[in-house]
């Protein structure tokens, strides 16, 4: 097992225009160690998170940066991130036509934050609002256009989507069943409220992601089968043969694993 040394993150969070972000997504991704974007459907607004790794005790670039106070953290994560958002979703459930306005409001309250903290403090935040999620890893170079196509598709369908699309990047690796195996990747996460039937939405968005060779997150919603995964992963059949050798009776199987591995 490989261990990672503890590290701090210099977090820079701000709002931006989604078209500018998509036009420059690769460049923005390479400027920092960890780059994320949240686009609010029905708006031009997006929130970006740029996180730079620092060793504990290493000087902060640009001088001293204040830590995020507990009050600020409570407001951002507890009130805006969960309490207020749950209230807006409740109203949007009753009156779906209000969702675009609520998304514009949510985007407008994004404030610029620049602070330093331990990695787990920056990476982890409470999520008390329940939802359904589908996430695909697509080749980084194809990601921005896939997001634009999803945006066009949402408009054509006339959907009211309250949750932002979450976009992030990773470097390639050599893990056999990693969604980033052999390629730089953009992850595109699509969410709908727990009160909606996800199968009325996600199988319709999924072809856009499949068309660019997207690989779904193993623990989130998808409709793919073993034949699909065999085409997506060079070592997939090798893995399935090993699984069948070690567990021929499917003692560790489930309906889902039988669909994707059986």
C-alpha positions in Angstrom: 0.0 0.0 0.0 1.3 3.5 -0.9 0.8 6.2 1.6 0.6 9.9 0.8 2.3 12.4 3.1 0.0 14.9 4.8 -0.2 18.2 2.9 -2.0 21.6 3.0 -4.0 23.2 0.3 -4.1 26.8 -0.8 -7.7 27.1 -1.8 -8.9 29.8 -4.2 -12.6 29.8 -4.9 -14.5 32.3 -7.1 -17.2 32.7 -9.6 -16.7 32.8 -13.4 -18.4 32.6 -16.8 -19.0 29.1 -18.0 -18.1 29.8 -21.6 -14.7 31.3 -20.6 -14.1 28.3 -18.3 -14.9 25.7 -21.0 -12.8 27.6 -23.5 -9.8 27.5 -21.2 -10.5 24.3 -19.2 -7.3 22.5 -20.0 -5.2 25.5 -19.3 -6.9 26.2 -16.0 -6.5 22.5 -15.0 -2.8 22.6 -15.6 -2.2 25.8 -13.6 -3.0 24.1 -10.2 -2.8 20.7 -8.6 -6.6 20.3 -8.3 -9.2 22.2 -10.4 -13.0 21.9 -10.1 -15.9 23.8 -11.6 -19.6 23.8 -10.8 -21.9 25.1 -13.5 -25.4 26.2 -12.6 -27.8 25.1 -15.4 -29.9 27.8 -17.1 -27.2 30.5 -16.3 -23.8 31.6 -17.5 -22.5 31.3 -13.9 -20.0 28.8 -12.6 -18.0 28.4 -9.4 -14.3 27.4 -9.7 -12.1 25.8 -7.1 -8.3 26.0 -7.6 -6.3 24.1 -5.0 -2.5 24.1 -4.8 -0.6 21.6 -2.7 1.8 22.9 0.0 3.9 21.0 2.5 3.0 21.7 6.1 5.1 24.6 7.2 5.9 25.7 3.7 5.5 29.4 3.1 2.3 30.4 1.4 2.8 31.9 -2.1 1.9 35.5 -2.2 2.3 36.0 1.6 0.2 35.0 4.5 -3.3 33.7 3.8 -6.0 33.7 6.5 -7.6 30.5 7.5 -11.3 30.2 6.9 -13.1 31.0 10.2 -15.5 28.5 11.8 -18.3 31.1 11.3 -17.4 31.4 7.6 -17.2 27.7 7.2 -20.6 27.2 8.9 -22.2 29.8 6.6 -20.6 28.4 3.4 -21.2 24.7 4.1 -24.0 24.6 6.6 -26.2 27.4 5.6 -25.6 28.1 1.9 -24.4 24.6 1.0 -27.1 22.7 2.8 -29.8 24.6 4.7 -30.6 27.3 2.1 -30.1 24.9 -0.8 -32.6 22.5 0.7 -35.1 25.2 1.1 -34.7 26.3 -2.6 -35.0 22.7 -3.8 -38.2 22.4 -1.8 -39.7 25.4 -3.5 -38.4 24.3 -6.8 -40.1 20.9 -6.4 -43.5 22.6 -6.0 -42.9 25.3 -8.6 -40.3 24.0 -11.1 -40.4 27.2 -13.1 -38.6 29.0 -10.3 -35.5 26.8 -10.6 -33.6 29.0 -13.2 -34.1 32.1 -10.9 -32.9 30.1 -7.9 -29.8 29.0 -9.8 -29.1 32.6 -10.7 -29.5 33.6 -7.1 -27.2 30.7 -5.9 -24.6 31.8 -8.4 -24.8 35.4 -7.3 -24.0 34.7 -3.7 -20.7 33.0 -4.6 -18.0 35.0 -2.9 -14.3 34.9 -3.4 -12.5 32.8 -0.8 -8.7 32.3 -0.5 -7.5 30.4 2.4 -5.1 27.7 3.5 -6.0 24.5 5.5 -5.2 20.8 5.7 -6.2 18.9 2.7 -9.0 17.1 4.4 -10.6 20.3 5.6 -10.6 21.7 2.0 -11.6 18.6 0.2 -14.4 17.4 2.5 -17.6 19.3 3.1 -21.0 18.1 4.5 -23.6 17.1 2.0 -27.0 16.8 3.7 -29.1 17.4 0.6 -29.8 14.0 -1.0 -29.7 13.5 -4.8 -29.2 11.0 -7.6 -25.9 11.2 -9.5 -24.3 9.9 -12.7 -20.6 10.7 -13.3 -18.5 9.9 -16.4 -14.8 10.3 -17.0 -14.2 11.5 -20.6 -10.9 12.4 -22.3 -9.9 15.8 -21.1 -9.7 17.3 -24.6 -13.3 16.2 -25.4 -14.8 17.3 -22.0 -15.7 20.9 -22.7 -17.6 20.1 -25.9 -19.5 17.3 -24.1 -20.5 19.8 -21.4 -21.7 22.2 -24.1 -23.7 19.4 -25.7 -25.3 18.5 -22.4 -26.2 22.2 -22.0 -27.9 22.2 -25.4 -29.7 19.0 -24.6 -31.1 20.3 -21.3 -32.5 23.4 -23.1 -34.0 21.3 -25.9 -35.7 19.0 -23.4 -37.0 21.9 -21.4 -35.8 20.3 -18.2 -35.5 22.4 -15.0 -32.2 21.2 -13.4 -31.6 22.6 -9.9 -28.2 21.0 -9.2 -25.0 22.3 -10.7 -22.9 20.1 -13.0 -19.7 19.2 -11.3 -16.5 19.2 -13.5 -13.1 18.1 -12.3 -9.9 16.7 -13.8 -7.3 14.0 -13.1 -4.0 12.9 -14.5 -3.7 9.5 -16.2 -2.9 6.3 -14.3 -2.2 2.7 -15.0 -4.7 1.0 -12.7 -6.6 -1.6 -14.8 -10.2 -0.5 -13.9 -9.5 3.1 -13.1 -11.7 5.5 -15.0 -8.5 7.5 -15.7 -6.6 4.6 -17.1 -4.2 5.7 -19.8 -5.6 9.2 -20.3 -6.1 12.6 -18.8 -9.7 12.9 -17.9 -12.5 15.4 -17.2 -15.2 14.1 -14.8 -18.7 15.3 -15.6 -21.2 14.7 -12.8 -24.9 15.2 -13.5 -27.4 15.3 -10.5 -31.1 15.4 -10.0 -33.1 15.8 -6.8 -34.0 12.6 -4.9 -37.6 13.4 -5.6 -37.1 12.9 -9.3 -36.9 9.6 -11.1 -33.3 9.6 -12.3 -34.1 7.2 -15.2 -36.2 9.9 -16.8 -33.0 12.0 -17.1 -29.7 10.1 -16.9 -30.1 7.5 -19.7 -30.9 10.4 -22.0 -27.8 12.3 -21.1 -25.6 9.2 -21.1 -25.2 8.8 -24.9 -23.5 12.2 -25.1 -20.8 10.9 -22.7 -20.6 7.5 -24.2 -20.0 9.0 -27.7 -16.7 10.4 -26.5 -15.5 7.2 -24.9 -16.7 8.1 -21.4 -16.3 5.7 -18.6 -18.9 5.8 -15.8 -18.0 6.0 -12.1 -18.3 2.4 -10.8 -20.5 3.4 -7.8 -22.9 5.8 -9.5 -25.8 5.4 -11.9 -25.2 4.0 -15.4 -26.8 1.6 -17.9 -23.7 0.0 -19.3 -23.1 -3.8 -19.5 -20.0 -6.0 -19.7 -19.8 -5.7 -23.4 -19.6 -1.9 -23.1 -16.9 -2.0 -20.4 -14.9 -4.6 -22.4 -14.6 -2.0 -25.2 -13.7 0.8 -22.8 -10.9 -0.9 -20.7 -8.0 -2.8 -22.4 -7.6 -5.2 -19.4 -11.3 -5.6 -18.6 -11.7 -9.2 -19.9 -8.5 -10.1 -18.0 -10.0 -8.8 -14.8 -13.3 -10.6 -15.4 -11.5 -13.9 -16.0 -9.7 -13.4 -12.7 -12.9 -12.6 -10.9 -14.6 -15.8 -12.3 -11.6 -17.8 -11.2 -11.7 -16.5 -7.6 -15.5 -16.4 -7.1 -17.2 -18.8 -9.6 -20.3 -19.0 -7.5 -20.8 -15.3 -7.2 -20.8 -15.3 -3.5 -19.6 -11.6 -3.6 -21.9 -10.8 -6.5 -25.0 -8.6 -6.8 -27.4 -7.6 -9.5 -25.2 -4.7 -10.5 -21.9 -6.6 -10.6 -23.6 -9.4 -12.6 -24.6 -6.8 -15.2 -21.2 -5.1 -15.5 -19.0 -8.1 -14.9 -21.0 -11.2 -15.7 
